[in-house]
């Protein structure tokens, strides 16, 4: 038995359902490099690595977290960040 795990592939429609987007948007994400995909079979159809979908979701979560922190820092006033200093 091989210890190497073979990648599991999903059809764009399956990925689209997981991400709540259209299959065309999935293919666009492949072309942008956000998802790892390949064309398999005859006729060749797009397939997306399942691990790639997990990585994409993790990346989106991290971007959302960073955006929330950035927004939170922009909402804070300067006195809240640096303390109030009165000039003589």
Secondary structure, 3 states (H helix, E strand, C coil): CCCCCCCCEEEHHHHHHHHCCCHHHHHHHHHHCCCCEEEECCCCEEEEEHHHHHHHHHHHHHHHHHHHHHHHHHHCCHHHHHCCCCCC
